[in-house]
Amino acid sequence: MYSKHAELESAPMQPAGAWPDAIVSRRHPLRRWSMATQLTLSYTVCTCLLLAIAAATLYWTLEHTLLQESQAFLSHKLQVLALIVQKRPLDTDGLEQEVRDEAQISAHSQSPYQLRVLDQRDRLIAETPGMGSTLPVTLFPKTIGAETSERAWHTSVQTFLLEASSVGLRDGKWTVQAAQDITAQDGLLARYRRDLILLLAAGVVLAAALSTWITRRGLQPIAAITGTMQRIGAQRLGDRLQGGAWPQELSALATEFDRMLERLQESFERLSQFSADLAHELRTPINTLMGETQVTLTQERTVSEYKGVLQSALEEHARLARMIDSMLFLAQADQSRLRVTPRVLDAKAELQSIADFYQALADEQGVELRCEGEGQVRADAMLLRRALSNLVSNALKFTPCGGSVMLRVAAQSDCGLSLSVSDSGFGVPAENLTKLGERFYRVDPSRTDSTGGVGLGLAIVRSIMALHGGKLVIKSQLRAGTTAVLIFPNTQDDSPVILS
């Protein structure tokens, strides 16, 4: 039955510390948007902020400038009127005439102003006609000492800037007041504010349109790369991205993608070749088994003949088992699933144990087997013996009677260690050296078939050295022999290394 437990078991595992996808999507809704949308929105918002800051700065500058001009104008009028009061405090007719003259001048101004003079008892001495009804004395700020005070006053239809100042005389302090109608300035600021808002709205719309165009144009190379990637398949692994003129930011991506394609192509070709070689190698023993079995079943055979057929079948089965075991080892090594436990070993003792194992075979073939050198190597004992065993086995196969095989320990210039197996056999042509170590590759297939080899020995050795962080180097000369060198890096860490 379907249950919640089954649903939980079928759910994909999340990495430790990772948020579930649903939570991530709720926390980051922008991730569901396209790059073009995100970039367009970012450009538009940034442009809107810049335009708003510029508009606010311009508006504040204009408002501040108009206010400063009005304040300076009123301060000048007050200073002039205060000087007249100080010089002619008893000439009230002269003061009234001065105020009326100023009223006539103000009548032709876009921002009319009004003046008033009060004595030490706040009695009216002179004022602009009509000023008392619109701007009573009590509306003006009180003066303290010789300071000048100012304030703004708003009516339903007008706005005034009010300013008052004290004038010191013998009989006390007189007061002069001035007011300016700044309604026209408010209208100018309102129109300016409206124009800025319209300009800001138009700028946002234009910025959005330009951002969309710029973003789409900027993302065209990504679309072109995507189209090229979509055309690449198993039959077109040879296509590359570097043929296009990519921007500098995408050039590195295209280069790395081409390198990945090269690795994939190489792996794909190697896998295809490996599959073909594997099919060929498996077909040979299977055909042999089927042929021998069919021939045997065509008529009655004696017990000895049946035994011979079974013995031959056993040899083919053993060959298949060795091949399967070798392929399984290589597959595990490629996926780093082998447990490798390096420890310090006596290299001379390891070589000698391999030599002792193959000594009987060497004596039978008339080949001299020797060891020399001293040193310690840090390696996995079982894997090291398998690698050395493969190298010695190959050396004995291709060394004629009367030849020799030398196992040697030598120090490297970088403080590492090398183990080599040299033979005095037939040697390998130079054009074949680069292919040694490839799976199922044999320099002379007809000869190796008779020895039971399938071309996986050196591939196993190379994989073992890769697990140890070392490498396999093969040197050979025709009719002078071949030398296979296992080069181990210099390492002092004795802790086990587990590749999984």
Secondary structure, DSSP 8 states (H G I E B T S, - for coil): ---HHHHHHHS----TT---HHHHHHH-GGGGS-HHHHHHHHHHHHHHHHHHHHHHHHHHHHHHHHHHHHHHHHHHHHHHHHHHHHH-TT-HHHHHHHHHHHHHHHHTSSS-EEEEEE-TT--EEEE-TTHHHHS-GGGS----TT-EEEEEEE-SS-EEEEEEEEEEETTEEEEEEEEEE-HHHHHHHHHHHHHHHHHHHHHHHHHHHHHHHHHHHHTHHHHHHHHHHHH--TT-TT--STTS---HHHHHHHHHHHHHHHHHHHHHHHHHHHHHHHHHHHHHHHHHHHHHHHHHHTS---HHHHHHHHHHHHHHHHHHHHHHHHHHHHHHHHTT-S----EEEEHHHHHHHHHHHHHHHHHHHT-EEEEE---EEEE-HHHHHHHHHHHHHHHHHT--TT-EEEEEEEE-TTS-EEEEEEE-S----HHHHTTTTSTT--S-HHHHHHHT--S-HHHHHHHHHHHTT-EEEEEEETTTEEEEEEEE------S-----
